[in-house]
Amino acid sequence: MWRVIISTYRKNRIGILRAVPWSFMVSRIVTGVTQIVFPYFMYHYYIHGNLNSEFHEYANGADYMTYVVLGSALNVLAVSTLMNIGRALITELREGTLETLLMTPMPRYAYFCGCLLEQTARALLEFGAVTAVGALVGADLGYLFSVRAAAVILLAVFSFFCMGIALSSLMLYTRDTYLTQNTLFITMNLVCGIMYPIQYLPAGLQYAAQIFPLTPAVSLFRNVMIENQSLSGNQLLIWQIVLLSGVYLLIGTVWYKKMELKLVESIFG
């Protein structure tokens, strides 16, 4: 299994470094910086002094920039994981290597784990850019390097990975990446409480937001980072993340197996 993971990691990393050796690093960092720069200017020129007591109640007493930086930092991990895991199979199809992949006896989850390992290394560039710029503009990130924060990040990445497998099957089914992923990312950015508390949304959207693992993951991350709460005190959020991860993993696995059978029949039948 480890040979498959390492081989997939090396294949994807070599492809990135040879095709776009500098632009991918610059784009990652710039993307992370813009996640903070725009809210910073919005806050200081439009929002500053206009926040009411409801926001501080919903944000557990955090200031606006700390609230946004924590949400944006986890959001870039979600987008990166979903994008790279979700586009893995359709990229193989477009490059003409999907047939070879389907005929190999390797465990499919090992292939996806290799993709996850490679993209996580790149996603940390965005995460680091968001947190670094956030610290410069005044966000309180004192608990970022705690064990609790690291555990939350790992749990969140796992949930995004499970959702990414389901997204990968959807992209392979529709033969589309841009419309599918952009619709998903915009929806998540609007309803998962990245830039503002979900309590400001209509009740229906608040319930709809709970189907995305990013929603409880962001809430858990903020509880740990803002109030230094223990993980044992947030068991409900943890179980929600685990349950959603299991559901998406089951959907993605079953759907992929059916898709694989159809693809094998259509290609080699």
C-alpha positions, 0 to 999 in steps of 0.5 A: 500500500505504501508503495502505491501512496509514495508512487502516486505522490512522486508522480503528481509532484513531478508533474507539478514541478515540471509543468508549473515549477514556479507559478503553482507556488506563487498562485498558492501564496497569492491565493492565501494572501487575498483571502485576508487582504480583501476582508481586511480592507472591507473591515477597516473601511466599511465594517469597523465600528458597525459590528453589533453585540450579536456578532461578538456573541456569535463569534464567541467574543472574537474580533472580526479579523481573528474570526475571518482568518481562522475561517479562511485558513481552514477554507483554503485547506478544504478547497485545496483538498476537494479540488485535488482529490476531486479532479484526480480521476478526471485528470487521469481521463484527460491525460489518457492514463485512466485506462491503465489506472483501472487495469492495475490491481492497486488499492484505490484508496491508496491512490487517493491517499497519495493524491492527498499527501501530495496536495496537503504539502501544497495546501500548507503554503496557502494555510501558512500564507493566510495565518502569516498575513492574518497575524500581521493584520492583528489576528489572535493566533496564539493557540495555532501551534497547540496539539489541539489545533493540530488535531482539529486540522488533521480531522478537518483534512480527513473529512475534506478527503472523504468528501473529495472522493464523492466529488471525484466520482461526481466529476467523472460522471458529469465529465466536468470540473469547473462548473461542479467545483466552482458551484461547490466552493462558492456555496461552501464559502457563502453558507459555512460561516467563513466570513460571517456567522451562519446565524445571519443566514435564513433558517433553511440555509443554516440547516443546509450548511450542516451537510458540509464538513467545513461547517462543524470543522470551522466551528470546532477550529474557532472554539479551540483557537479563540477560547482554548476549549478542549476537544472533549468539550466539543464532542458533538462537533467532532461526532458530526464531522466523523459522521459526515466523513463516513457518509461521504466516504460511503457515497464516494466509494459505492459510486466510484465502484459503479463508475469503474465497472461502467468505464471498464465495460465502455473502454474494453468492452 
